Amino acid sequence: MKNLLSKTTISFLSLIAVSGCAQNTWFKQGANSEEFNSDRYACERDARQSGYFGGGLVGSINMQNFFNQCLNSKGWSLKNKKQALEEIEAQKNIISNARLEEKNCKIKIREKTKYYLINSRFSDMDTGRYSFEQMSSDQIPTVKESDILKEYFSEVDDCLTSYKSSVYDFMSENQKQSYDNVMENENNVAAELVRRKISYGEFSTQENKYLDELKKNFKK
């Protein structure tokens, strides 16, 4: 069961950070340059603190190998830059198409006559956000609206499941955990709305909060 929120799915791409070699790049699924810089700093620190690697070329190679292994342990792999860019571009297309399919899926559901009664409760289709007016509502769903909401959430769930199956493998482990946690929380707050335990305003406020959480964890 999912929300009334037809949110614009958060963009998350496997970003790259250029290494010292112009032909290669460090690559990690779902990561961004900020995470790379943090991991690089940690590995450089560990390398400095790990002792003497030897002198001359051999010492430099030993230290570089230590550094590379450190980044590997944090999920980074060194790839040909062209190959990495091509892989990212392919992922961008898959994610973009999945997002469009999810949006069209929700639009078709919203257009059904049986959901006209709750039309004013829907979030903005493009931004996924609820308005201040919606968040201010203290109205509890009527019994009839509760039945309609239950059907609506069930149908929207299929849209989100399809989207997840298309893009889940492109997320980092932290992103997967964040995404799953938010989806679980959304299920819970949607169930509360269907059971008429919370108002539309409380529901809308929570949904905006969850959207902000996703944006934070999936920032580029």
PASEBA-1860 file (N, C-alpha, C; in nm, 3 decimals):
! residues 220
1> MKNLLSKT> 0.085/-0.118/0.000/0.000/0.000/0.000/0.089/0.123/0.000 ~ 0.066/0.215/-0.091/0.153/0.331/-0.099/0.071/0.458/-0.090 ~ 0.140/0.568/-0.106/0.083/0.697/-0.074/0.003/0.762/-0.184 ~ -0.060/0.874/-0.149/-0.123/0.958/-0.248/-0.017/1.037/-0.324 ~ 0.103/1.033/-0.273/0.212/1.109/-0.330/0.258/1.046/-0.461 ~ 0.236/1.119/-0.572/0.291/1.075/-0.699/0.423/1.148/-0.715 ~ 0.521/1.104/-0.640/0.641/1.185/-0.632/0.729/1.167/-0.754 ~ 0.799/1.275/-0.785/0.902/1.267/-0.886/1.014/1.185/-0.826
9> TISFLSLI> 1.039/1.069/-0.881/1.133/0.977/-0.820/1.271/1.040/-0.813 ~ 1.334/1.022/-0.700/1.464/1.083/-0.678/1.565/1.032/-0.780 ~ 1.641/1.124/-0.836/1.746/1.085/-0.929/1.864/1.028/-0.852 ~ 1.909/0.912/-0.891/2.030/0.858/-0.831/2.107/0.790/-0.942 ~ 2.230/0.828/-0.958/2.313/0.773/-1.064/2.446/0.727/-1.005 ~ 2.510/0.635/-1.073/2.644/0.595/-1.033/2.738/0.701/-1.085 ~ 2.786/0.783/-0.996/2.873/0.892/-1.037/3.018/0.847/-1.035 ~ 3.104/0.928/-1.095/3.244/0.892/-1.105/3.331/0.998/-1.043
17> AVSGCAQN> 3.448/0.959/-1.004/3.547/1.052/-0.955/3.677/1.022/-1.029 ~ 3.734/1.121/-1.093/3.849/1.098/-1.179/3.973/1.070/-1.096 ~ 4.044/0.966/-1.130/4.166/0.932/-1.059/4.284/1.004/-1.121 ~ 4.403/0.971/-1.073/4.522/1.035/-1.125/4.548/1.001/-1.271 ~ 4.502/0.886/-1.313/4.523/0.845/-1.451/4.408/0.896/-1.536 ~ 4.440/0.967/-1.643/4.336/1.031/-1.725/4.246/0.930/-1.794 ~ 4.300/0.806/-1.816/4.222/0.706/-1.889/4.125/0.631/-1.797 ~ 4.146/0.639/-1.666/4.066/0.560/-1.572/3.990/0.648/-1.474
25> TWFKQGAN> 3.893/0.587/-1.410/3.813/0.659/-1.312/3.768/0.564/-1.202 ~ 3.755/0.616/-1.083/3.700/0.537/-0.973/3.549/0.540/-0.982 ~ 3.489/0.424/-0.969/3.346/0.407/-0.996/3.282/0.329/-0.881 ~ 3.165/0.379/-0.835/3.092/0.308/-0.730/2.943/0.331/-0.752 ~ 2.869/0.223/-0.747/2.725/0.230/-0.771/2.658/0.323/-0.672 ~ 2.587/0.424/-0.724/2.506/0.511/-0.641/2.582/0.618/-0.565 ~ 2.715/0.622/-0.579/2.795/0.715/-0.500/2.810/0.850/-0.571 ~ 2.854/0.950/-0.496/2.878/1.081/-0.555/3.020/1.126/-0.521
33> SEEFNSDR> 3.057/1.243/-0.576/3.194/1.291/-0.558/3.225/1.320/-0.412 ~ 3.125/1.363/-0.335/3.145/1.389/-0.193/3.185/1.262/-0.119 ~ 3.119/1.153/-0.151/3.152/1.025/-0.087/3.290/0.978/-0.130 ~ 3.323/0.999/-0.258/3.456/0.959/-0.305/3.565/1.037/-0.232 ~ 3.547/1.168/-0.221/3.647/1.250/-0.153/3.667/1.207/-0.008 ~ 3.556/1.170/0.057/3.564/1.125/0.195/3.639/0.993/0.205 ~ 3.606/0.899/0.116/3.674/0.768/0.117/3.821/0.782/0.077 ~ 3.848/0.868/-0.019/3.987/0.889/-0.062/4.071/0.945/0.053
41> YACERDAR> 4.015/1.042/0.122/4.087/1.101/0.235/4.117/0.995/0.341 ~ 4.017/0.910/0.370/4.035/0.806/0.471/4.144/0.707/0.429 ~ 4.147/0.673/0.301/4.247/0.577/0.253/4.387/0.639/0.251 ~ 4.395/0.767/0.215/4.524/0.835/0.218/4.576/0.844/0.361 ~ 4.489/0.870/0.455/4.526/0.876/0.596/4.576/0.740/0.645 ~ 4.501/0.635/0.608/4.539/0.500/0.650/4.675/0.461/0.590 ~ 4.696/0.503/0.465/4.823/0.470/0.399/4.939/0.538/0.471 ~ 4.919/0.662/0.510/5.025/0.736/0.580/5.054/0.674/0.717
49> QSGYFGGG> 4.949/0.620/0.779/4.964/0.567/0.914/5.005/0.420/0.917 ~ 5.013/0.357/0.800/5.039/0.213/0.795/5.187/0.178/0.797 ~ 5.273/0.279/0.796/5.415/0.249/0.808/5.489/0.266/0.678 ~ 5.609/0.214/0.677/5.700/0.233/0.565/5.673/0.131/0.455 ~ 5.657/0.179/0.331/5.629/0.090/0.218/5.754/0.059/0.136 ~ 5.866/0.116/0.177/5.988/0.099/0.099/6.022/0.227/0.026 ~ 6.136/0.229/-0.034/6.178/0.349/-0.103/6.168/0.337/-0.254 ~ 6.184/0.452/-0.320/6.188/0.454/-0.466/6.058/0.407/-0.530
57> LVGSINMQ> 6.072/0.351/-0.650/5.957/0.308/-0.729/5.879/0.198/-0.659 ~ 5.950/0.104/-0.598/5.883/-0.008/-0.529/5.796/0.044/-0.415 ~ 5.850/0.140/-0.339/5.772/0.197/-0.230/5.647/0.268/-0.278 ~ 5.662/0.341/-0.388/5.546/0.412/-0.445/5.439/0.314/-0.492 ~ 5.486/0.204/-0.554/5.391/0.103/-0.603/5.320/0.036/-0.486 ~ 5.396/0.004/-0.382/5.335/-0.061/-0.265/5.230/0.029/-0.200 ~ 5.263/0.157/-0.190/5.168/0.251/-0.128/5.045/0.268/-0.216 ~ 5.064/0.273/-0.349/4.951/0.285/-0.440/4.862/0.162/-0.432
65> NFFNQCLN> 4.925/0.044/-0.423/4.846/-0.080/-0.411/4.764/-0.081/-0.282 ~ 4.825/-0.033/-0.174/4.753/-0.024/-0.047/4.633/0.069/-0.061 ~ 4.657/0.184/-0.123/4.551/0.283/-0.144/4.437/0.226/-0.229 ~ 4.474/0.157/-0.337/4.373/0.098/-0.426/4.290/-0.008/-0.353 ~ 4.358/-0.091/-0.276/4.287/-0.196/-0.203/4.192/-0.135/-0.098 ~ 4.236/-0.024/-0.041/4.152/0.044/0.058/4.023/0.094/-0.008 ~ 4.037/0.158/-0.125/3.918/0.207/-0.196/3.831/0.090/-0.244 ~ 3.894/-0.019/-0.287/3.819/-0.138/-0.327/3.733/-0.189/-0.212
73> SKGWSLKN> 3.789/-0.186/-0.091/3.717/-0.236/0.026/3.596/-0.149/0.059 ~ 3.597/-0.026/0.010/3.486/0.066/0.034/3.387/0.066/-0.082 ~ 3.406/-0.027/-0.177/3.310/-0.043/-0.286/3.348/0.023/-0.415 ~ 3.464/0.089/-0.422/3.508/0.156/-0.544/3.589/0.062/-0.631 ~ 3.572/0.074/-0.762/3.652/-0.005/-0.855/3.707/0.088/-0.963 ~ 3.826/0.059/-1.007/3.891/0.142/-1.109/3.852/0.090/-1.247 ~ 3.789/0.178/-1.326/3.741/0.138/-1.457/3.793/0.233/-1.564 ~ 3.791/0.183/-1.685/3.820/0.268/-1.798/3.718/0.382/-1.801
81> KKQALEEI> 3.767/0.505/-1.815/3.679/0.621/-1.805/3.568/0.618/-1.909 ~ 3.601/0.584/-2.031/3.501/0.579/-2.137/3.395/0.475/-2.105 ~ 3.439/0.359/-2.059/3.345/0.252/-2.024/3.253/0.295/-1.911 ~ 3.310/0.362/-1.810/3.230/0.407/-1.697/3.125/0.509/-1.741 ~ 3.165/0.603/-1.825/3.072/0.704/-1.873/2.960/0.642/-1.956 ~ 2.994/0.544/-2.038/2.893/0.475/-2.118/2.795/0.399/-2.029 ~ 2.848/0.339/-1.923/2.763/0.264/-1.829/2.667/0.359/-1.757 ~ 2.719/0.476/-1.717/2.635/0.574/-1.649/2.525/0.625/-1.741
89> EAQKNIIS> 2.561/0.650/-1.866/2.463/0.700/-1.962/2.352/0.597/-1.984 ~ 2.389/0.470/-1.991/2.290/0.364/-2.008/2.197/0.358/-1.887 ~ 2.255/0.373/-1.767/2.174/0.371/-1.645/2.080/0.491/-1.641 ~ 2.129/0.607/-1.683/2.045/0.727/-1.687/1.921/0.703/-1.772 ~ 1.939/0.638/-1.886/1.826/0.612/-1.976/1.727/0.514/-1.912 ~ 1.779/0.412/-1.846/1.691/0.315/-1.780/1.611/0.382/-1.669 ~ 1.680/0.464/-1.588/1.614/0.532/-1.478/1.510/0.631/-1.528 ~ 1.547/0.706/-1.633/1.454/0.804/-1.690/1.329/0.736/-1.744
97> NARLEEKN> 1.347/0.626/-1.815/1.232/0.554/-1.870/1.146/0.494/-1.759 ~ 1.211/0.442/-1.655/1.136/0.384/-1.543/1.055/0.491/-1.472 ~ 1.114/0.609/-1.456/1.045/0.721/-1.390/0.923/0.763/-1.472 ~ 0.940/0.770/-1.604/0.829/0.809/-1.692/0.718/0.705/-1.688 ~ 0.754/0.579/-1.689/0.654/0.472/-1.683/0.577/0.477/-1.551 ~ 0.649/0.505/-1.442/0.583/0.513/-1.312/0.484/0.630/-1.311 ~ 0.526/0.743/-1.365/0.440/0.861/-1.369/0.315/0.834/-1.452 ~ 0.333/0.777/-1.570/0.218/0.747/-1.657/0.125/0.646/-1.592
105> CKIKIREK> 0.184/0.551/-1.520/0.104/0.452/-1.449/0.013/0.519/-1.347 ~ 0.067/0.614/-1.272/-0.010/0.685/-1.169/-0.114/0.777/-1.231 ~ -0.078/0.839/-1.344/-0.174/0.927/-1.412/-0.298/0.849/-1.454 ~ -0.276/0.731/-1.510/-0.388/0.648/-1.554/-0.477/0.610/-1.436 ~ -0.416/0.584/-1.323/-0.494/0.548/-1.204/-0.575/0.667/-1.157 ~ -0.512/0.783/-1.151/-0.580/0.903/-1.104/-0.698/0.942/-1.193 ~ -0.690/0.908/-1.319/-0.796/0.947/-1.413/-0.922/0.861/-1.400 ~ -0.915/0.755/-1.321/-1.032/0.669/-1.306/-1.142/0.741/-1.230
113> TKYYLINS> -1.262/0.726/-1.275/-1.377/0.797/-1.217/-1.391/0.769/-1.068 ~ -1.362/0.650/-1.026/-1.384/0.615/-0.885/-1.293/0.691/-0.790 ~ -1.189/0.757/-0.844/-1.098/0.832/-0.757/-1.122/0.982/-0.760 ~ -1.226/1.025/-0.831/-1.255/1.168/-0.839/-1.281/1.228/-0.700 ~ -1.338/1.149/-0.611/-1.373/1.199/-0.478/-1.250/1.241/-0.398 ~ -1.136/1.181/-0.428/-1.015/1.214/-0.352/-0.913/1.291/-0.436 ~ -0.957/1.345/-0.549/-0.866/1.418/-0.637/-0.792/1.531/-0.568 ~ -0.862/1.602/-0.482/-0.801/1.717/-0.415/-0.694/1.674/-0.314
121> RFSDMDTG> -0.687/1.545/-0.286/-0.590/1.495/-0.188/-0.459/1.452/-0.252 ~ -0.455/1.451/-0.385/-0.335/1.407/-0.454/-0.224/1.511/-0.445 ~ -0.101/1.464/-0.445/0.014/1.554/-0.449/0.037/1.602/-0.591 ~ 0.122/1.702/-0.606/0.158/1.751/-0.738/0.229/1.639/-0.815 ~ 0.186/1.614/-0.937/0.240/1.502/-1.012/0.387/1.520/-1.047 ~ 0.431/1.643/-1.069/0.569/1.667/-1.112/0.666/1.679/-0.995 ~ 0.627/1.747/-0.891/0.717/1.767/-0.777/0.702/1.659/-0.671 ~ 0.583/1.596/-0.667/0.558/1.495/-0.564/0.524/1.554/-0.429
129> RYSFEQMS> 0.515/1.686/-0.420/0.493/1.751/-0.292/0.346/1.788/-0.272 ~ 0.311/1.799/-0.143/0.177/1.843/-0.105/0.183/1.992/-0.071 ~ 0.075/2.061/-0.098/0.069/2.205/-0.073/0.051/2.233/0.076 ~ 0.074/2.359/0.112/0.053/2.401/0.250/-0.093/2.381/0.291 ~ -0.182/2.409/0.197/-0.326/2.391/0.225/-0.357/2.246/0.255 ~ -0.300/2.155/0.178/-0.323/2.012/0.203/-0.267/1.970/0.338 ~ -0.149/2.019/0.370/-0.087/1.983/0.498/-0.163/2.042/0.617 ~ -0.241/2.145/0.594/-0.314/2.212/0.702/-0.449/2.148/0.731
137> SDQIPTVK> -0.490/2.055/0.647/-0.623/1.995/0.663/-0.630/1.907/0.788 ~ -0.735/1.926/0.865/-0.756/1.841/0.982/-0.869/1.741/0.958 ~ -0.907/1.727/0.831/-1.018/1.636/0.798/-0.973/1.491/0.800 ~ -1.053/1.408/0.865/-1.032/1.264/0.869/-1.110/1.203/0.752 ~ -1.054/1.105/0.681/-1.128/1.043/0.572/-1.263/0.988/0.618 ~ -1.363/1.004/0.535/-1.492/0.942/0.564/-1.479/0.792/0.542 ~ -1.580/0.718/0.583/-1.577/0.573/0.562/-1.569/0.541/0.414 ~ -1.644/0.614/0.333/-1.641/0.592/0.188/-1.503/0.624/0.132
145> ESDILKEY> -1.446/0.736/0.175/-1.313/0.773/0.127/-1.209/0.671/0.170 ~ -1.225/0.615/0.287/-1.132/0.514/0.336/-1.129/0.393/0.242 ~ -1.245/0.350/0.198/-1.253/0.237/0.104/-1.186/0.271/-0.029 ~ -1.209/0.395/-0.075/-1.149/0.439/-0.201/-0.997/0.447/-0.189 ~ -0.951/0.502/-0.078/-0.807/0.514/-0.055/-0.739/0.377/-0.054 ~ -0.804/0.281/0.006/-0.747/0.147/0.012/-0.725/0.091/-0.129 ~ -0.823/0.111/-0.216/-0.810/0.066/-0.355/-0.700/0.142/-0.427 ~ -0.698/0.273/-0.404/-0.600/0.358/-0.471/-0.457/0.318/-0.434
153> FSEVDDCL> -0.431/0.303/-0.306/-0.298/0.265/-0.261/-0.255/0.131/-0.319 ~ -0.348/0.039/-0.327/-0.318/-0.094/-0.381/-0.275/-0.085/-0.528 ~ -0.345/-0.001/-0.604/-0.311/0.013/-0.746/-0.178/0.085/-0.765 ~ -0.156/0.190/-0.687/-0.030/0.265/-0.698/0.088/0.178/-0.658 ~ 0.065/0.086/-0.568/0.171/-0.005/-0.524/0.232/-0.079/-0.642 ~ 0.148/-0.117/-0.738/0.197/-0.187/-0.856/0.290/-0.099/-0.938 ~ 0.258/0.031/-0.948/0.344/0.125/-1.021/0.482/0.134/-0.956 ~ 0.482/0.144/-0.823/0.608/0.159/-0.750/0.690/0.031/-0.751
161> TSYKSSVY> 0.623/-0.083/-0.747/0.693/-0.210/-0.753/0.763/-0.227/-0.886 ~ 0.697/-0.186/-0.993/0.756/-0.195/-1.126/0.877/-0.103/-1.136 ~ 0.864/0.017/-1.081/0.976/0.111/-1.083/1.096/0.056/-1.006 ~ 1.069/0.003/-0.888/1.176/-0.049/-0.804/1.249/-0.163/-0.874 ~ 1.177/-0.250/-0.941/1.241/-0.364/-1.007/1.334/-0.318/-1.119 ~ 1.309/-0.199/-1.174/1.390/-0.148/-1.284/1.518/-0.080/-1.237 ~ 1.513/-0.017/-1.120/1.624/0.069/-1.080/1.697/0.025/-0.952 ~ 1.643/-0.071/-0.881/1.697/-0.106/-0.750/1.844/-0.146/-0.757
169> DFMSENQK> 1.883/-0.216/-0.862/2.021/-0.264/-0.873/2.120/-0.150/-0.894 ~ 2.072/-0.032/-0.929/2.161/0.081/-0.952/2.187/0.161/-0.824 ~ 2.122/0.126/-0.716/2.142/0.196/-0.589/2.259/0.137/-0.512 ~ 2.322/0.222/-0.432/2.422/0.171/-0.339/2.348/0.102/-0.225 ~ 2.422/0.030/-0.141/2.358/-0.040/-0.030/2.292/0.059/0.067 ~ 2.358/0.172/0.089/2.299/0.274/0.177/2.171/0.331/0.118 ~ 2.172/0.351/-0.013/2.053/0.403/-0.080/1.939/0.302/-0.076 ~ 1.971/0.176/-0.094/1.868/0.072/-0.086/1.804/0.071/0.052
177> QSYDNVME> 1.887/0.080/0.154/1.835/0.080/0.290/1.747/0.202/0.315 ~ 1.793/0.318/0.268/1.715/0.441/0.284/1.583/0.431/0.210 ~ 1.587/0.382/0.088/1.466/0.370/0.006/1.366/0.275/0.071 ~ 1.416/0.161/0.116/1.327/0.061/0.178/1.267/0.115/0.308 ~ 1.346/0.187/0.385/1.295/0.244/0.510/1.184/0.345/0.484 ~ 1.206/0.430/0.385/1.105/0.531/0.352/0.978/0.464/0.301 ~ 0.992/0.362/0.216/0.875/0.293/0.163/0.795/0.226/0.276 ~ 0.867/0.170/0.372/0.800/0.106/0.486/0.725/0.210/0.568
185> NENNVAAE> 0.788/0.324/0.590/0.723/0.432/0.666/0.600/0.484/0.592 ~ 0.610/0.495/0.460/0.497/0.540/0.381/0.382/0.440/0.388 ~ 0.415/0.312/0.385/0.311/0.210/0.399/0.237/0.227/0.531 ~ 0.314/0.252/0.636/0.254/0.264/0.769/0.163/0.385/0.780 ~ 0.210/0.499/0.727/0.128/0.620/0.738/0.006/0.611/0.647 ~ 0.020/0.542/0.534/-0.095/0.522/0.445/-0.199/0.433/0.513 ~ -0.151/0.330/0.582/-0.243/0.241/0.654/-0.317/0.316/0.764 ~ -0.247/0.409/0.830/-0.310/0.491/0.933/-0.420/0.578/0.874
193> LVRRKISY> -0.396/0.630/0.755/-0.497/0.713/0.689/-0.619/0.629/0.651 ~ -0.595/0.511/0.597/-0.705/0.423/0.559/-0.787/0.383/0.681 ~ -0.721/0.362/0.793/-0.792/0.325/0.916/-0.855/0.446/0.984 ~ -0.838/0.562/0.923/-0.897/0.686/0.971/-0.841/0.725/1.109 ~ -0.712/0.694/1.129/-0.646/0.725/1.255/-0.577/0.861/1.251 ~ -0.550/0.910/1.129/-0.485/1.040/1.113/-0.562/1.121/1.010 ~ -0.535/1.251/1.008/-0.602/1.340/0.913/-0.525/1.343/0.781 ~ -0.590/1.400/0.679/-0.521/1.419/0.552/-0.400/1.510/0.569
201> GEFSTQEN> -0.412/1.609/0.655/-0.301/1.701/0.678/-0.181/1.631/0.739 ~ -0.205/1.545/0.836/-0.095/1.470/0.898/-0.028/1.378/0.796 ~ -0.110/1.316/0.715/-0.058/1.228/0.610/0.029/1.307/0.512 ~ -0.022/1.421/0.465/0.050/1.502/0.367/0.182/1.553/0.424 ~ 0.180/1.594/0.549/0.301/1.644/0.613/0.407/1.536/0.622 ~ 0.366/1.415/0.657/0.460/1.304/0.665/0.517/1.269/0.528 ~ 0.432/1.274/0.427/0.478/1.241/0.292/0.584/1.339/0.243 ~ 0.564/1.468/0.269/0.666/1.567/0.232/0.796/1.543/0.308
209> KYLDELKK> 0.783/1.502/0.432/0.901/1.472/0.514/0.978/1.354/0.454 ~ 0.908/1.250/0.412/0.973/1.134/0.354/1.040/1.169/0.222 ~ 0.976/1.257/0.144/1.034/1.299/0.018/1.166/1.374/0.041 ~ 1.167/1.459/0.143/1.289/1.533/0.177/1.399/1.437/0.221 ~ 1.361/1.332/0.291/1.458/1.233/0.337/1.522/1.161/0.219 ~ 1.439/1.126/0.120/1.492/1.060/0.001/1.586/1.153/-0.075 ~ 1.547/1.279/-0.088/1.632/1.375/-0.159/1.768/1.387/-0.093 ~ 1.768/1.386/0.039/1.893/1.399/0.113/1.983/1.280/0.090
217> NFKK> 1.927/1.161/0.089/2.006/1.039/0.076/2.039/1.003/-0.068 ~ 1.969/1.065/-0.163/1.995/1.035/-0.304/2.049/1.156/-0.379 ~ 2.100/1.251/-0.306/2.153/1.371/-0.371/2.272/1.331/-0.458 ~ 2.287/1.407/-0.565/2.396/1.378/-0.660/2.528/1.422/-0.600
END
